[in-house]
């Protein structure tokens, strides 16, 4: 890839939380951005505006990544707008917490369909394009919970552990094409997702963090931009924890 070529990133769930921080960190590195969202158009529009302030082109694209139509439409929209896709960040994620004995099949499916199948569908939608380009960086947002498990999050932990298997398998399939596939495993990061946790659960989790504090979305975004860099070409199939020491 020549130095002048404008690089393009697609970030699922880029409207808020970690996704927004990832968009802004990539924008600061000069990437044009396709900011995906599912329901919160206002948050996505704000992310687009903030990217614009950093001097790059950004568009918001509504799509439900848990459906094949949504994932394909998202990648097609990015291709139509920018002509290429260099980076895919599978960040969209949901929780439906509860103990397994009380967990509905619906809550299991919702979480796995969004977090794991959504990433599979987006990878599938973008893989041929990246192979043709002989260039690509795919980064999947896993979690400390995918590495260690968590009572009350069997569905979420399964989806996040599954993402690691997906990451390593696809890394092996795409390695010769200069397409890397890696995962980032955040610990406890301050976003809407963790703000929604009951106070007692938040305090209990905070007490397990060696660093003694929650992480910031920007700290996760830093790891994503590192893996998204052209210079990270020889790093593939890895899981990079950003968790203040939780998963040691
Ligand atoms: P938030 O709950 O703050 O944001 C979730 C994002 O996912 C939103 O942008 C939302 O879009 C989007 N989304 C949800 N469902 C879909 C869908 N079907 N299609 C497209 N987009 C969708 O989450 P966080 O920022 O906290 O988390 C981001 C990622 O990081 C997730 O994968 C999460 O599991 C992971 N993570 C987070 C940790 C944390 O402590 N916060 C720790 C470890 C991992 P919209 O705005 O339109 O609703």
Boltz pocket constraint, residues with backbone or C-beta under 6 A from the ligand:
constraints:
  - pocket:
      binder: B
      contacts: [[A, 12], [A, 13], [A, 14], [A, 15], [A, 16], [A, 17], [A, 18], [A, 19], [A, 36], [A, 37], [A, 38], [A, 39], [A, 40], [A, 41], [A, 43], [A, 63], [A, 64], [A, 65], [A, 66], [A, 90], [A, 91], [A, 92], [A, 93], [A, 94], [A, 114], [A, 115], [A, 118], [A, 141], [A, 142], [A, 143], [A, 144], [A, 185], [A, 186], [A, 187], [A, 188], [A, 189], [A, 190], [A, 191], [A, 192], [A, 193], [A, 194]]
      max_distance: 6.0
